[in-house]
Amino acid sequence: MNKNILPGKTIDGLSLVRQGKVRDIYDCGDSLLIVTSDRISAFDVVMNNPIPDKGKVLNQISLFWFSMFKDIVENHVISAGPSDYPAECKAYADALRGRSMLVKKAKPLPVECIVRGYITGSGWAEYLKNGSVCGIRLPSGIRESEKLPEPLFTPSTKADEGHDENISFDAAAEILGKNVADEVKRLSIKLYSMGRDYAMERGIIVADTKFEFGIRNGKIILIDEVLTPDSSRFWPMDTYTPGTGQQSFDKQYLRDYLSGIGWSKTPPPPPLPEEVIARTREKYIEAHKRLTGKELIF
């Protein structure tokens, strides 16, 4: 399987420094080029079937939020226009358009900044068992998918392979230093709260999300992706019913399909039916349209 977004090759003349589950990152000297592919993963396994235009959705939603939040915190975006990219990218302009951005280099913080506004997933499982989420005690009587009294900052480690591990705020402070930990907690909750309120006006509940920050010239900046269907749980407001699991704009639809066919959740992944690919694509594109109010740049 060719996992590169560019047909059969990488960008000649640029070094591919990292290939994640979804993003390819190229070194451009003083900057990086991030290319968001159509790859999709579930249960930490990359599927063999891409979801057409998914990378464009993720890239363009992130750019939307980076612009909205720029007065709150600096971000790493230099340009999303291929004409501004290094000369080596010229031959790939059509492939890069809409799914890439040139960004400032920063040193990523070794902690993921997760904010939970609603109780679901692993947080719900822990609450049922211990009455807490990531060690934070909560009032009794909260229902599945219910809005929490206030957003919770629940950091985690970053794992190159396998699953990230939830850690306490004190543990994050030991890793980052107290001042940096305090600031990324403040920023994470502020950005989540702004994004949650904005999305709610457009019929989307942001149940939880993950932010990533880096250090550049001694300052904390926002990096990676922001409030996308991959880094967040998006629920449609018109079907939201506390007390049960929720429908989703993200890849939960794919996870549900894979669980339903009894896949072992280990490689190799099963082939995805055309209907599942098409429905997943629709969910991503609908999330983009609702949030940005714009058509996707194809």
Sine and cosine of phi, psi and omega as CSV:
sin_phi,cos_phi,sin_psi,cos_psi,sin_omega,cos_omega
0.00,0.00,0.76,-0.65,0.10,-0.99
-1.00,0.08,0.91,-0.42,-0.06,-1.00
-1.00,-0.07,0.01,1.00,0.01,-1.00
-0.99,0.13,0.56,-0.83,0.03,-1.00
-0.95,0.32,-0.53,0.85,-0.01,-1.00
-0.99,0.13,0.76,-0.65,-0.16,-0.99
-0.83,0.56,0.94,-0.33,0.15,-0.99
0.96,0.29,0.07,1.00,-0.09,-1.00
-0.35,-0.94,0.21,-0.98,0.19,-0.98
-0.99,-0.16,-0.17,-0.99,-0.03,-1.00
-1.00,0.08,0.92,-0.39,0.00,-1.00
-0.85,0.53,0.75,-0.66,0.05,-1.00
1.00,-0.07,-0.19,0.98,0.05,-1.00
-0.89,-0.45,0.59,-0.81,-0.02,-1.00
-1.00,0.04,0.82,-0.58,0.09,-1.00
-0.99,0.16,0.96,-0.27,-0.12,-0.99
-1.00,-0.03,-0.34,0.94,0.03,-1.00
-0.36,-0.93,0.67,-0.74,0.12,-0.99
-0.81,-0.59,0.95,-0.30,0.03,-1.00
-1.00,0.03,-0.23,-0.97,0.02,-1.00
-0.89,0.46,-0.52,0.85,-0.07,-1.00
-0.83,-0.56,-0.63,0.78,-0.16,-0.99
-0.97,-0.23,0.61,-0.79,0.15,-0.99
-0.95,-0.31,0.76,-0.65,-0.07,-1.00
-0.87,-0.50,0.82,-0.57,-0.03,-1.00
-0.93,-0.36,0.60,-0.80,0.04,-1.00
-1.00,0.05,0.83,-0.56,0.01,-1.00
-0.89,-0.45,0.52,0.85,-0.01,-1.00
1.00,0.08,-0.98,-0.20,0.01,-1.00
-0.99,0.14,-0.06,1.00,-0.06,-1.00
-0.63,-0.77,0.08,-1.00,0.07,-1.00
-0.82,-0.57,0.51,-0.86,0.13,-0.99
-0.95,-0.32,0.86,-0.50,0.03,-1.00
-0.97,-0.24,0.85,-0.53,0.01,-1.00
-0.92,-0.40,0.85,-0.53,-0.05,-1.00
-0.99,-0.13,0.92,-0.39,-0.07,-1.00
-0.99,0.15,0.03,-1.00,0.06,-1.00
-1.00,-0.09,0.17,0.99,0.04,-1.00
-0.89,0.45,0.52,-0.86,0.06,-1.00
-0.69,-0.72,0.66,-0.75,0.02,-1.00
-0.89,-0.45,0.41,-0.91,0.11,-0.99
-0.54,-0.84,0.73,-0.69,-0.05,-1.00
0.82,0.58,0.62,0.78,0.05,-1.00
0.92,0.39,0.32,0.95,0.06,-1.00
-0.87,-0.49,0.79,-0.62,0.02,-1.00
-0.98,0.19,0.80,-0.60,0.01,-1.00
-0.94,0.34,0.44,-0.90,0.07,-1.00
-0.97,0.24,-0.40,0.92,-0.01,-1.00
-0.99,-0.13,0.85,-0.53,0.10,-0.99
-0.97,0.25,0.26,-0.96,0.10,-0.99
-0.96,-0.29,0.95,-0.31,-0.10,-1.00
-0.80,0.60,0.75,-0.66,0.07,-1.00
0.96,0.28,0.02,1.00,0.02,-1.00
-0.85,0.52,-0.67,0.74,-0.01,-1.00
-0.89,0.45,-0.59,0.81,0.04,-1.00
-0.92,0.40,-0.63,0.78,0.05,-1.00
-0.87,0.49,-0.77,0.64,-0.04,-1.00
-0.88,0.47,-0.70,0.72,-0.04,-1.00
-0.90,0.43,-0.71,0.70,-0.09,-1.00
-0.97,0.24,-0.52,0.85,0.12,-0.99
-0.91,0.40,-0.69,0.72,0.02,-1.00
-0.87,0.50,-0.70,0.72,0.01,-1.00
-0.87,0.49,-0.62,0.78,0.04,-1.00
-0.86,0.52,-0.75,0.66,-0.02,-1.00
-0.95,0.31,-0.62,0.79,0.05,-1.00
-0.83,0.56,-0.68,0.74,0.01,-1.00
-0.92,0.40,-0.69,0.73,-0.02,-1.00
-0.89,0.45,-0.60,0.80,-0.12,-0.99
-1.00,-0.07,0.05,1.00,-0.17,-0.99
-0.89,0.46,-0.41,0.91,0.03,-1.00
-1.00,0.09,-0.16,0.99,0.04,-1.00
-1.00,-0.04,-0.69,0.72,-0.01,-1.00
-0.48,-0.88,0.64,-0.77,0.06,-1.00
-0.90,0.44,0.54,-0.84,0.06,-1.00
-0.82,-0.57,0.03,-1.00,-0.14,-0.99
-1.00,-0.05,0.03,1.00,-0.11,-0.99
-0.96,0.29,0.77,-0.64,0.16,-0.99
-0.98,-0.20,-0.77,0.63,-0.01,-1.00
-0.30,-0.95,0.47,-0.88,0.14,-0.99
-0.90,-0.44,0.25,0.97,0.00,-1.00
-0.98,-0.22,0.87,-0.50,-0.02,-1.00
-0.81,0.58,-0.44,0.90,0.03,-1.00
-0.91,0.40,-0.33,0.95,0.03,-1.00
-1.00,-0.05,-0.07,1.00,-0.08,-1.00
-0.99,0.17,0.22,-0.97,0.06,-1.00
-0.83,0.55,0.40,-0.92,-0.07,-1.00
-0.84,0.54,-0.51,0.86,-0.02,-1.00
-0.88,0.47,-0.35,0.94,-0.06,-1.00
-1.00,0.05,-0.17,0.99,-0.14,-0.99
-0.83,0.55,-0.68,0.73,-0.05,-1.00
-0.93,0.36,-0.25,0.97,-0.07,-1.00
-0.94,-0.35,0.24,0.97,-0.14,-0.99
-0.82,0.58,-0.68,0.73,-0.04,-1.00
-0.90,0.43,-0.63,0.77,-0.01,-1.00
-0.94,0.33,-0.50,0.86,-0.07,-1.00
-1.00,0.08,-0.41,0.91,-0.10,-0.99
-0.87,0.49,0.80,-0.60,0.07,-1.00
1.00,0.05,-0.26,0.97,-0.06,-1.00
-0.79,-0.61,0.37,0.93,-0.06,-1.00
-0.56,-0.83,0.30,-0.95,0.12,-0.99
-0.46,-0.89,0.60,-0.80,0.11,-0.99
-1.00,-0.03,0.78,-0.63,-0.14,-0.99
-0.75,-0.67,0.36,-0.93,0.10,-1.00
-0.95,0.31,0.55,-0.83,0.10,-1.00
-0.97,0.24,0.64,-0.77,0.06,-1.00
-0.54,-0.84,0.33,-0.94,0.07,-1.00
-1.00,-0.04,0.95,-0.33,-0.05,-1.00
-0.89,0.45,0.65,-0.76,0.10,-0.99
-0.95,0.32,0.62,-0.79,-0.08,-1.00
-0.99,0.15,0.44,0.90,0.00,-1.00
-0.68,-0.73,0.72,-0.70,0.10,-0.99
-1.00,0.03,0.67,-0.74,-0.10,-1.00
-0.98,-0.22,0.99,-0.14,-0.07,-1.00
-0.98,-0.18,0.72,-0.70,0.07,-1.00
-0.85,-0.53,0.77,-0.64,0.01,-1.00
-0.91,-0.41,0.85,-0.52,0.03,-1.00
-0.97,-0.25,-0.31,0.95,0.01,-1.00
-0.72,-0.70,0.41,-0.91,-0.07,-1.00
-0.99,-0.11,0.87,-0.49,-0.07,-1.00
-0.30,-0.95,0.12,-0.99,0.09,-1.00
0.85,0.53,-0.69,-0.72,-0.02,-1.00
-0.91,0.42,-0.49,0.87,0.04,-1.00
-0.91,0.42,-0.64,0.77,0.03,-1.00
-0.92,0.40,-0.66,0.75,0.01,-1.00
-0.88,0.48,-0.68,0.73,0.01,-1.00
-0.92,0.39,-0.64,0.77,-0.01,-1.00
-0.88,0.47,-0.67,0.74,0.03,-1.00
-0.87,0.49,-0.59,0.81,-0.07,-1.00
-0.99,0.13,-0.69,0.72,-0.18,-0.98
-0.84,-0.55,-0.11,0.99,-0.07,-1.00
0.96,0.28,0.38,0.93,-0.05,-1.00
-0.61,-0.79,0.24,-0.97,0.14,-0.99
-0.78,-0.62,0.89,-0.46,-0.05,-1.00
0.80,0.60,0.63,0.78,0.04,-1.00
0.99,0.12,-0.07,1.00,-0.01,-1.00
-1.00,-0.03,0.88,-0.47,-0.02,-1.00
-0.92,0.38,0.64,-0.77,-0.01,-1.00
-0.81,-0.59,0.36,-0.93,0.05,-1.00
-0.88,0.48,0.42,-0.91,0.05,-1.00
-0.97,0.24,0.33,-0.94,0.11,-0.99
1.00,0.05,0.09,1.00,0.04,-1.00
-0.96,0.28,0.70,-0.72,-0.01,-1.00
-1.00,-0.06,0.37,-0.93,0.07,-1.00
-0.83,0.55,0.69,-0.73,0.03,-1.00
0.95,0.31,0.11,0.99,-0.02,-1.00
-0.97,0.23,0.51,-0.86,0.07,-1.00
-0.92,0.40,0.72,-0.69,0.00,-1.00
-0.97,0.24,0.40,-0.92,0.00,-1.00
-0.81,0.58,-0.58,0.81,0.09,-1.00
-0.42,-0.91,0.43,-0.90,-0.01,-1.00
-0.87,0.50,0.63,-0.78,0.01,-1.00
-0.96,-0.27,0.72,-0.69,0.11,-0.99
-1.00,-0.05,0.92,-0.40,-0.07,-1.00
-0.79,-0.61,0.99,0.11,-0.08,-1.00
-0.92,0.40,0.29,-0.96,0.06,-1.00
-0.60,-0.80,0.31,-0.95,0.12,-0.99
-0.96,0.27,0.23,-0.97,0.11,-0.99
-0.95,-0.31,0.80,-0.60,0.01,-1.00
-0.92,-0.38,0.82,-0.57,0.07,-1.00
-0.91,0.42,-0.53,0.85,0.06,-1.00
-0.72,-0.69,0.53,-0.85,0.03,-1.00
0.98,0.20,-0.42,-0.91,-0.13,-0.99
-0.99,-0.14,0.57,-0.82,0.18,-0.98
-0.93,0.36,0.36,-0.93,0.01,-1.00
-0.87,-0.49,0.75,-0.66,0.06,-1.00
-0.91,0.42,0.63,-0.77,0.05,-1.00
-0.72,-0.69,0.30,-0.95,0.03,-1.00
-0.97,0.23,0.26,-0.97,0.07,-1.00
-0.89,0.46,-0.62,0.78,0.02,-1.00
-0.88,0.48,-0.63,0.78,0.04,-1.00
-0.92,0.39,-0.63,0.78,0.05,-1.00
-0.89,0.45,-0.63,0.78,0.01,-1.00
-0.91,0.41,-0.55,0.83,0.06,-1.00
-0.92,0.39,-0.58,0.81,-0.01,-1.00
-0.97,0.24,-0.69,0.72,-0.14,-0.99
-1.00,-0.10,-0.38,0.93,-0.22,-0.97
1.00,-0.09,0.59,-0.81,-0.13,-0.99
-0.88,0.48,-0.68,0.73,-0.06,-1.00
-0.90,0.43,-0.70,0.72,0.01,-1.00
-0.92,0.39,-0.67,0.74,0.01,-1.00
-0.88,0.48,-0.69,0.73,0.03,-1.00
-0.87,0.49,-0.68,0.74,-0.07,-1.00
-0.94,0.34,-0.67,0.74,-0.01,-1.00
-0.94,0.33,-0.49,0.87,0.11,-0.99
-0.90,0.43,-0.73,0.69,0.00,-1.00
-0.87,0.49,-0.74,0.67,-0.03,-1.00
-0.90,0.43,-0.68,0.73,-0.05,-1.00
-0.88,0.48,-0.72,0.69,-0.02,-1.00
-0.92,0.38,-0.62,0.78,0.01,-1.00
-0.91,0.42,-0.73,0.69,-0.01,-1.00
-0.91,0.41,-0.68,0.74,0.04,-1.00
-0.86,0.50,-0.73,0.68,-0.07,-1.00
-0.89,0.46,-0.67,0.75,0.05,-1.00
-0.90,0.44,-0.72,0.69,-0.01,-1.00
-0.90,0.43,-0.66,0.76,0.03,-1.00
-0.86,0.51,-0.73,0.68,-0.04,-1.00
-0.92,0.40,-0.65,0.76,0.02,-1.00
-0.90,0.44,-0.73,0.68,-0.04,-1.00
-0.91,0.42,-0.58,0.81,-0.03,-1.00
-0.89,0.46,-0.56,0.83,0.04,-1.00
-0.92,0.40,-0.29,0.96,-0.02,-1.00
-0.93,-0.37,0.32,0.95,0.15,-0.99
0.99,0.11,0.28,0.96,-0.01,-1.00
-0.84,-0.54,0.77,-0.64,0.15,-0.99
-1.00,-0.07,0.82,-0.57,0.11,-0.99
-1.00,-0.06,0.98,-0.18,-0.10,-1.00
-0.95,0.32,-0.65,0.76,0.06,-1.00
-0.32,-0.95,0.19,-0.98,-0.03,-1.00
-0.33,-0.94,0.17,-0.99,0.01,-1.00
-0.77,-0.63,0.77,-0.64,0.11,-0.99
-0.93,-0.37,0.46,-0.89,0.12,-0.99
-0.80,-0.60,0.65,-0.76,0.02,-1.00
-0.82,-0.58,0.40,-0.92,0.08,-1.00
-0.69,-0.72,0.16,-0.99,0.05,-1.00
-0.93,-0.36,0.81,-0.59,0.07,-1.00
-0.71,-0.71,0.83,-0.56,-0.03,-1.00
0.79,0.61,0.63,0.78,0.05,-1.00
0.98,0.19,0.05,1.00,-0.02,-1.00
-0.93,-0.37,0.51,-0.86,0.10,-1.00
-0.99,0.15,0.79,-0.61,0.06,-1.00
-0.78,-0.63,0.40,-0.92,0.00,-1.00
-1.00,0.05,0.76,-0.66,-0.08,-1.00
-0.73,-0.68,-0.02,-1.00,0.13,-0.99
0.94,0.34,-0.83,-0.56,0.02,-1.00
-0.87,-0.50,0.32,-0.95,-0.07,-1.00
-0.69,-0.72,0.84,-0.55,0.14,-0.99
0.72,0.69,0.77,0.64,0.08,-1.00
-0.98,-0.17,0.20,-0.98,0.08,-1.00
-0.90,0.44,-0.30,0.95,0.05,-1.00
-1.00,0.08,-0.52,0.85,-0.06,-1.00
-0.99,-0.16,0.05,1.00,-0.10,-1.00
-0.60,-0.80,0.26,-0.97,0.24,-0.97
-0.97,-0.24,0.89,-0.46,0.06,-1.00
-0.96,-0.28,0.79,-0.61,0.05,-1.00
-0.88,-0.48,0.65,-0.76,0.12,-0.99
-0.93,0.36,0.77,-0.64,0.00,-1.00
-0.91,0.41,-0.54,0.84,-0.12,-0.99
-0.95,0.30,-0.20,0.98,0.06,-1.00
-0.88,-0.48,0.14,0.99,-0.07,-1.00
-0.93,0.36,0.81,-0.59,0.02,-1.00
-0.65,-0.76,0.97,-0.23,0.03,-1.00
-0.85,0.52,0.52,-0.86,0.02,-1.00
0.97,-0.25,0.00,1.00,0.01,-1.00
-0.43,-0.90,0.09,-1.00,0.11,-0.99
-0.94,0.35,0.31,-0.95,-0.12,-0.99
-0.89,-0.46,0.45,-0.90,0.23,-0.97
-0.91,0.42,0.25,-0.97,-0.15,-0.99
-0.55,-0.84,0.49,-0.87,0.14,-0.99
-1.00,0.02,-0.15,0.99,-0.10,-0.99
-0.99,-0.11,-0.35,-0.94,-0.10,-1.00
-0.99,0.13,0.25,0.97,0.09,-1.00
-0.86,0.50,-0.54,0.84,0.06,-1.00
-0.84,0.54,-0.69,0.72,0.01,-1.00
-0.92,0.38,-0.69,0.72,0.02,-1.00
-0.86,0.51,-0.67,0.74,-0.01,-1.00
-0.89,0.45,-0.65,0.76,0.03,-1.00
-0.89,0.46,-0.73,0.69,-0.05,-1.00
-0.91,0.42,-0.62,0.78,0.06,-1.00
-0.91,0.41,-0.60,0.80,-0.05,-1.00
-0.92,0.39,-0.46,0.89,0.00,-1.00
-1.00,-0.02,0.01,1.00,0.08,-1.00
0.98,0.20,0.36,0.93,0.05,-1.00
-0.88,0.48,0.58,-0.82,-0.07,-1.00
-0.96,0.28,-0.13,0.99,-0.02,-1.00
0.92,0.40,0.42,0.91,0.10,-0.99
-0.76,-0.65,0.45,-0.89,0.01,-1.00
-0.87,0.50,0.48,-0.88,-0.01,1.00
-0.99,0.15,0.44,-0.90,0.04,-1.00
-0.97,0.26,0.44,-0.90,0.05,-1.00
-0.98,0.21,0.39,-0.92,0.12,-0.99
-0.92,0.40,0.57,-0.82,-0.01,-1.00
-0.99,-0.14,0.75,-0.66,0.07,-1.00
-0.89,0.45,0.45,-0.89,0.01,-1.00
-0.84,0.54,-0.61,0.79,-0.01,-1.00
-0.89,0.46,-0.65,0.76,0.01,-1.00
-0.93,0.37,-0.66,0.75,0.04,-1.00
-0.88,0.48,-0.74,0.68,-0.05,-1.00
-0.91,0.42,-0.67,0.74,-0.03,-1.00
-0.93,0.37,-0.63,0.78,0.04,-1.00
-0.90,0.44,-0.69,0.72,0.04,-1.00
-0.86,0.52,-0.69,0.72,0.00,-1.00
-0.86,0.52,-0.65,0.76,-0.03,-1.00
-0.91,0.42,-0.67,0.74,0.02,-1.00
-0.90,0.43,-0.72,0.69,-0.05,-1.00
-0.92,0.40,-0.60,0.80,0.04,-1.00
-0.90,0.43,-0.65,0.76,0.03,-1.00
-0.87,0.49,-0.68,0.73,0.02,-1.00
-0.88,0.47,-0.72,0.69,-0.05,-1.00
-0.89,0.45,-0.70,0.72,-0.02,-1.00
-0.91,0.42,-0.69,0.73,-0.09,-1.00
-0.95,0.30,-0.75,0.66,-0.14,-0.99
-1.00,-0.02,-0.37,0.93,-0.09,-1.00
0.95,0.32,0.20,0.98,-0.06,-1.00
-0.85,-0.53,0.34,-0.94,0.12,-0.99
-0.98,0.19,0.52,-0.85,0.04,-1.00
-0.92,0.39,0.63,-0.78,0.09,-1.00
-0.99,0.13,0.94,-0.35,-0.03,-1.00
-1.00,-0.04,0.00,0.00,0.00,0.00
